[in-house]
Amino acid sequence: MPNVIRLGDATSHGGKVVSVKAKHFTVGGIAVACVGDKCTCPIKGHDVCTIAEGDPHHVINGVAVAYDGHKTTCGATLLASTKDFRGA
């Protein structure tokens, strides 16, 4: 199963997750990312994007949690930095 995405995790375009709404839910002391949370992207014209995919079976405040391999609105793939928490 895939690993959870957290604040600061990288994307395949060289960006990272920069803002999360569910700051109270953490793994390893770092907030978990969900659909709609913000990412950066260094590709010209992409700038700030959002997490577009998440697992509908794992939600925080009604919003799907993002896992390794999910996509952002600019088409980047999210890359998990932890192996401590996996989806079911």
C-alpha distances in whole Angstrom, upper triangle without the diagonal:
4,7,10,13,16,20,21,18,19,19,19,23,23,23,22,21,24,24,22,24,22,23,23,20,19,16,18,21,20,20,16,17,17,18,22,22,24,23,26,26,29,29,33,33,29,30,28,25,23,19,19,16,13,11,14,13,13,16,19,22,21,19,16,14,12,9,9,11,12,16,19,23,24,21,20,16,15,14,12,14,13,10,12,10,6,6,6
4,7,9,13,16,17,14,15,15,16,19,20,20,18,17,21,21,19,21,20,21,21,18,17,14,16,19,17,17,14,14,14,16,19,18,20,19,22,22,25,26,29,29,26,26,24,22,19,16,16,13,11,10,14,13,12,15,17,21,20,18,14,11,10,6,5,8,9,13,16,20,21,18,16,13,11,10,8,11,10,9,11,9,6,6,8
4,7,10,13,14,11,13,14,15,19,19,18,16,15,18,19,17,19,17,18,19,15,13,11,12,15,14,14,11,11,13,15,18,17,19,18,20,21,24,25,29,29,25,25,23,21,19,15,17,14,12,11,15,14,12,15,16,20,20,17,14,11,9,6,5,9,10,14,16,20,21,19,16,13,10,9,6,8,7,6,8,6,4,6,10
4,7,10,12,10,12,13,16,18,18,17,14,12,15,15,13,15,13,14,15,12,10,8,11,13,11,10,7,8,10,12,15,14,16,15,18,20,23,24,27,27,24,23,21,19,16,13,15,12,10,10,13,13,10,12,13,16,17,14,11,8,6,4,6,10,10,13,15,18,20,18,16,13,10,9,6,8,7,8,8,6,6,7,11
4,7,9,6,9,10,13,15,15,13,10,8,12,12,10,13,12,13,15,12,10,9,12,13,10,9,6,6,8,11,13,11,12,12,14,16,19,21,24,24,20,20,17,15,13,10,13,11,10,11,15,15,12,13,13,16,17,14,11,8,6,5,6,9,9,11,12,15,17,16,13,11,7,7,5,7,8,10,11,9,10,10,14
4,6,6,9,11,15,17,15,13,10,7,9,10,8,11,10,10,12,10,8,8,9,10,6,6,4,5,9,12,13,10,11,11,14,16,19,21,24,24,21,19,17,16,13,11,15,14,12,14,17,17,14,14,13,16,17,14,13,10,8,9,10,13,12,14,14,17,18,18,15,14,10,9,7,8,8,11,11,10,12,13,17
4,6,9,11,15,16,15,12,8,5,6,7,7,10,10,9,12,11,9,10,11,10,6,6,6,6,10,13,13,9,9,9,12,15,17,20,23,23,19,17,15,14,13,12,15,15,15,17,19,20,17,16,15,17,19,16,15,12,11,12,13,15,15,15,14,17,18,18,16,15,11,11,10,10,11,15,15,14,16,17,21
4,6,10,13,14,12,9,6,5,6,8,10,13,14,13,16,15,13,12,13,12,9,9,10,9,13,15,15,11,10,9,10,13,15,18,20,21,18,16,14,14,13,13,17,17,17,19,22,23,20,20,18,21,22,19,18,15,13,13,13,15,15,15,14,17,17,18,15,14,11,10,9,9,11,15,16,16,17,19,23
4,7,10,12,10,9,5,6,8,11,11,15,15,15,17,15,13,12,13,13,10,10,10,9,12,14,15,12,11,9,11,12,14,17,20,21,17,16,15,14,13,12,15,15,15,17,20,21,19,19,18,21,22,19,17,14,11,11,10,12,12,13,12,16,16,16,12,11,7,6,6,6,9,12,14,14,15,16,20
4,7,8,7,6,4,7,10,13,14,17,18,18,21,19,17,16,16,17,14,14,13,12,14,15,16,13,12,9,9,10,12,14,17,18,15,14,13,13,13,12,15,15,16,18,22,23,21,21,21,24,24,21,19,16,13,12,10,11,12,12,11,14,14,13,10,9,6,5,7,8,11,14,16,17,17,18,22
4,5,5,5,5,8,11,14,15,18,19,20,23,21,19,19,19,20,17,16,15,13,14,14,15,13,12,8,9,8,10,11,15,16,13,13,12,11,11,10,13,13,15,17,21,23,21,21,22,24,24,20,18,16,12,12,9,9,10,9,8,12,10,10,6,5,5,5,9,10,14,16,19,18,18,19,22
4,6,7,9,11,15,17,19,22,23,24,26,24,23,22,22,24,20,20,18,16,17,17,18,16,15,12,11,9,11,11,15,16,13,14,14,13,14,13,14,15,17,19,23,24,23,24,25,27,27,23,21,18,15,13,11,9,11,9,10,13,11,9,5,5,6,7,11,12,16,18,21,20,20,20,23
4,6,9,12,14,17,19,22,24,24,28,26,25,24,25,25,22,21,20,17,19,18,18,17,14,11,9,6,7,7,11,12,10,11,12,11,13,13,15,16,18,22,25,27,25,26,26,28,28,24,22,20,17,16,14,13,13,11,10,12,9,9,6,8,9,10,14,15,19,21,24,23,23,23,27
4,7,10,13,16,18,22,23,23,26,25,23,22,23,23,20,20,19,17,19,19,19,17,14,10,8,7,6,8,12,14,12,11,12,13,14,15,17,18,20,23,26,28,26,26,26,29,29,25,23,21,18,17,15,14,15,13,12,14,12,12,9,10,10,10,13,14,17,20,23,23,23,24,27
4,7,9,12,15,18,20,20,23,22,21,21,21,21,18,17,17,14,16,16,16,13,11,7,5,4,6,9,12,13,10,9,9,10,11,12,15,16,18,21,24,26,24,24,24,26,26,22,21,19,16,16,14,14,14,12,10,12,11,12,9,10,9,10,13,13,17,20,22,22,22,23,27
4,6,9,12,15,17,16,20,19,17,17,18,18,14,14,13,11,13,14,14,11,9,5,5,7,9,12,15,16,13,11,10,10,10,11,14,15,16,19,22,24,22,21,20,23,23,20,18,16,13,14,13,14,13,12,10,13,12,13,10,10,8,9,10,11,14,17,19,19,20,21,24
4,6,8,11,13,13,16,15,14,15,16,15,12,11,10,8,10,11,11,8,6,4,7,9,12,15,17,17,14,12,10,9,9,8,12,13,14,17,20,21,19,18,17,19,20,16,15,13,11,12,12,14,12,12,10,12,13,14,11,11,9,10,10,11,14,17,18,17,18,19,22
4,7,11,13,12,16,16,15,16,17,16,12,11,11,10,12,13,12,8,6,5,7,10,13,16,18,18,14,12,9,10,10,11,15,16,17,20,22,24,21,20,18,19,21,17,17,15,14,16,16,17,16,15,13,14,15,17,14,15,12,14,14,14,16,20,20,20,21,22,25
4,7,9,9,13,13,13,15,17,15,12,9,10,8,10,11,10,6,5,7,9,13,16,19,20,19,16,14,10,11,9,10,14,16,16,19,20,22,19,17,15,16,18,15,15,14,13,16,17,18,17,16,13,15,16,18,16,17,14,15,15,16,18,21,21,20,21,21,25
4,6,6,10,10,11,13,15,14,10,7,7,6,7,9,8,5,7,9,12,16,19,21,23,22,19,17,13,13,10,10,13,14,14,16,17,19,16,14,11,12,14,12,12,11,11,14,16,18,16,16,14,15,17,19,17,17,14,16,15,16,17,20,19,17,19,19,22
4,6,9,10,11,14,17,15,12,9,9,8,8,10,9,7,9,12,16,19,22,24,26,25,21,19,16,15,12,12,14,15,14,16,17,18,15,12,10,10,12,10,12,11,13,16,18,20,18,18,16,17,20,21,20,20,17,19,18,19,19,22,21,19,20,19,22
4,5,6,8,12,14,13,10,7,7,7,8,11,11,9,12,15,18,21,25,27,29,28,24,22,19,18,14,13,16,16,14,15,16,16,13,10,7,8,11,9,11,10,12,15,18,20,18,19,18,19,22,23,22,21,17,19,17,18,18,20,18,16,18,17,20
4,6,7,11,13,10,8,5,7,9,11,14,14,11,13,15,18,22,25,27,29,28,25,23,20,19,16,16,19,19,17,18,19,20,16,14,10,11,14,13,14,13,14,16,19,22,20,21,19,21,24,25,23,22,19,19,17,17,17,19,18,16,18,19,22
4,6,10,12,10,9,7,9,11,12,16,16,14,17,19,22,25,28,31,33,32,29,27,23,22,20,18,21,21,18,19,19,19,15,13,10,11,14,14,15,13,16,18,20,23,22,23,22,24,27,28,26,24,21,21,19,19,18,20,17,16,18,18,21
4,7,10,9,8,6,6,9,11,14,16,14,16,18,22,25,28,30,32,32,28,26,23,22,19,17,19,18,15,16,17,16,12,11,8,10,13,12,13,11,13,14,17,20,19,21,21,23,26,26,24,22,19,19,16,16,15,16,14,12,14,15,17
4,6,5,5,4,5,9,12,16,17,15,17,18,21,24,26,29,32,31,28,26,23,22,19,17,20,19,16,17,18,18,14,13,11,14,16,15,15,12,13,14,16,19,19,21,21,24,25,25,23,21,17,17,14,13,12,14,11,10,13,14,17
4,5,5,6,7,10,13,17,19,16,18,19,21,24,27,29,32,32,28,27,24,23,20,18,21,19,16,16,19,18,14,14,13,16,18,17,16,12,13,13,14,18,18,20,21,24,26,25,23,20,16,15,12,11,9,10,7,7,10,12,15
4,6,8,10,13,16,20,22,19,20,20,22,25,27,30,33,33,30,28,26,25,23,21,24,22,20,20,22,21,18,18,17,20,22,20,19,16,16,15,16,20,20,23,23,26,28,27,24,22,18,16,13,11,8,10,7,9,12,15,18
4,7,9,13,16,20,21,18,19,19,22,24,27,30,32,33,29,27,25,24,22,21,24,23,21,21,23,22,19,18,16,19,21,20,20,16,17,17,18,22,22,24,23,26,28,28,25,23,19,18,15,13,11,13,11,12,15,18,21
4,7,9,13,17,17,14,15,16,18,21,23,26,29,29,25,23,21,20,18,17,20,20,18,19,21,21,17,17,15,17,20,18,17,14,14,14,15,19,19,20,20,23,24,24,21,20,16,15,12,11,10,13,11,12,15,16,20
4,7,10,13,14,11,13,14,17,20,23,25,28,27,24,22,19,18,16,14,18,17,15,16,18,19,15,14,11,14,16,14,14,11,12,13,15,18,17,18,18,20,22,23,20,19,15,15,13,12,12,15,13,12,15,16,19
4,7,11,12,10,12,13,16,19,22,24,27,27,23,22,18,17,14,12,15,14,12,13,15,15,11,11,9,12,14,11,11,7,8,9,12,15,14,15,15,18,20,20,18,16,13,13,11,11,11,13,12,10,12,12,16
4,7,9,6,9,10,14,16,20,21,24,23,19,18,15,13,10,8,11,11,9,11,13,15,11,10,9,12,13,10,9,6,6,8,11,13,11,12,12,14,16,17,15,14,10,12,10,12,13,15,15,13,13,13,16
4,6,6,9,11,15,17,21,22,24,23,19,19,15,13,9,7,9,8,7,9,10,12,10,8,8,10,10,6,6,4,5,9,12,13,10,11,11,13,16,16,15,14,11,14,13,15,16,17,17,14,14,13,16
4,6,9,11,14,16,20,21,23,21,17,17,14,11,7,5,5,6,6,9,10,13,11,10,10,11,10,6,6,6,6,10,13,13,10,10,9,10,13,14,14,13,12,15,15,18,18,20,20,18,17,15,18
4,6,9,13,15,19,19,21,19,16,15,12,9,5,5,6,9,9,13,13,16,15,12,12,12,12,8,9,10,10,13,15,16,12,11,9,9,13,14,14,14,13,16,17,19,21,23,23,20,20,19,21
4,7,11,13,17,18,20,19,15,14,10,8,5,6,9,10,11,14,15,18,15,13,12,13,13,10,11,10,9,13,15,15,13,12,9,11,13,15,14,14,12,15,15,17,18,21,21,19,19,18,21
4,7,10,14,15,17,16,12,10,7,6,4,6,10,12,13,17,19,21,19,17,16,17,17,14,14,13,12,14,16,16,14,12,9,10,11,13,12,13,12,14,15,17,19,22,22,21,21,21,24
4,7,10,12,14,14,10,8,6,5,6,7,10,13,14,18,20,22,20,19,18,20,20,16,16,15,12,14,14,15,13,11,8,9,10,11,10,11,10,12,13,15,18,21,22,21,21,21,25
4,7,9,11,11,8,6,5,6,8,10,13,16,18,21,24,26,24,23,22,23,24,20,20,18,16,17,16,16,15,13,10,11,10,12,10,12,11,13,15,16,19,23,24,24,24,24,28
4,6,8,9,6,5,6,7,10,12,14,16,19,22,25,27,26,25,25,26,26,22,21,20,17,18,17,16,15,12,10,10,8,10,8,11,11,13,16,17,21,24,26,25,25,25,29
4,6,8,7,6,9,11,14,15,18,20,22,26,29,31,29,29,28,30,30,26,25,24,21,21,20,19,18,16,13,14,11,12,11,14,14,16,18,19,23,26,28,28,28,28,32
4,6,6,7,10,11,14,16,17,20,23,26,29,32,30,30,30,31,31,27,26,25,22,22,20,19,18,15,13,13,9,11,10,13,15,17,20,21,25,28,30,30,29,29,33
4,6,7,11,12,16,18,19,22,25,29,31,34,33,32,32,33,33,29,28,27,24,25,24,22,21,18,15,14,11,13,13,17,18,20,24,25,28,31,33,33,33,33,36
4,6,9,10,14,17,17,21,24,28,29,33,32,31,30,31,31,27,27,26,24,25,24,22,21,17,14,12,9,12,13,17,19,21,24,26,29,32,34,33,33,32,35
4,6,7,10,13,14,17,20,24,26,29,28,27,27,28,27,24,23,23,20,21,20,19,17,14,11,9,6,10,10,14,15,18,21,23,26,28,30,29,29,29,32
4,7,10,13,15,18,21,25,27,30,28,27,26,27,27,23,23,22,20,21,21,20,18,15,12,11,9,12,12,15,16,18,20,22,25,28,30,29,29,29,32
4,7,10,13,16,18,22,24,27,25,23,23,23,23,20,20,19,17,19,19,19,17,14,10,9,9,12,12,14,14,17,19,20,23,26,28,26,27,26,30
4,7,9,12,15,19,20,23,22,20,20,21,21,17,17,16,14,16,17,16,13,10,7,6,6,9,9,12,12,15,17,19,22,25,26,24,24,24,27
4,6,9,11,15,17,20,18,17,17,17,17,13,13,13,11,14,15,14,11,9,6,6,8,10,10,11,11,14,16,18,20,23,24,22,22,21,24
4,6,8,12,14,16,15,14,14,16,15,11,10,10,7,10,11,11,8,6,4,6,9,10,9,9,8,12,13,16,18,20,21,19,18,17,20
4,7,11,12,15,15,14,15,16,15,11,10,10,9,11,13,11,8,6,5,5,9,9,10,10,10,14,15,19,20,22,23,20,19,17,20
4,7,9,12,12,12,14,16,14,10,8,8,6,8,10,9,5,6,7,9,12,11,11,10,10,13,14,18,18,20,21,18,16,14,16
4,6,9,8,9,11,13,11,8,5,5,4,7,10,10,7,8,10,12,15,14,14,12,11,13,13,17,17,17,18,15,13,11,13
4,5,6,7,11,13,11,9,5,6,6,7,11,11,9,11,14,16,19,17,17,14,13,15,14,18,17,17,17,14,11,8,10
4,5,6,10,12,9,8,5,7,9,11,14,15,12,14,16,17,21,19,20,18,17,19,18,21,21,20,20,17,14,11,11
4,6,10,12,10,10,7,8,11,12,15,16,14,17,19,21,24,22,22,20,18,20,18,21,20,19,19,15,13,9,9
4,7,10,9,8,6,6,9,10,14,15,14,16,18,20,23,22,21,19,17,18,16,19,17,17,16,12,11,8,9
4,6,5,5,4,5,9,12,15,17,15,17,17,19,23,22,22,20,17,19,17,20,19,19,18,14,14,11,12
4,5,5,7,7,10,13,17,19,17,18,18,20,23,23,23,21,18,20,18,20,19,20,18,15,15,13,15
4,6,9,10,13,17,20,22,19,20,20,21,25,25,25,23,21,23,21,23,22,23,22,19,19,17,18
4,7,9,13,16,20,21,18,19,19,20,23,24,24,22,21,23,22,24,23,24,23,19,19,16,17
4,7,9,13,16,17,14,15,15,16,20,20,20,19,17,19,18,21,21,22,21,18,17,15,17
4,7,10,13,14,11,13,13,15,18,18,18,16,14,17,16,19,18,19,19,15,14,12,13
4,7,10,12,10,12,13,15,18,18,17,14,12,14,12,15,15,16,15,12,11,9,12
4,7,9,6,9,10,13,15,14,13,11,8,10,9,13,13,14,15,12,11,9,13
4,6,6,9,11,15,16,15,13,10,7,8,7,11,11,11,12,10,8,7,11
4,6,9,11,15,16,14,11,8,5,5,5,9,10,10,12,11,9,10,13
4,6,10,13,14,11,9,5,5,6,8,12,13,14,16,14,12,12,15
4,7,10,12,9,8,6,6,8,10,14,15,16,18,15,14,12,15
4,7,8,6,6,5,6,10,12,16,17,19,21,19,17,16,19
4,5,5,5,6,7,11,13,16,19,21,22,21,19,18,21
4,5,7,10,11,15,17,20,22,25,26,24,23,22,24
4,6,9,11,14,18,20,23,25,27,26,25,24,26
4,7,10,13,16,19,22,23,26,24,23,22,24
4,7,9,13,16,18,20,23,22,20,20,23
4,6,10,13,15,17,20,18,17,17,20
4,7,10,12,14,16,15,14,14,18
4,7,9,11,14,14,13,14,18
4,6,8,10,10,10,12,15
4,7,9,10,12,14,18
4,5,7,9,12,15
4,6,7,11,13
4,7,10,13
4,7,10
4,7
4
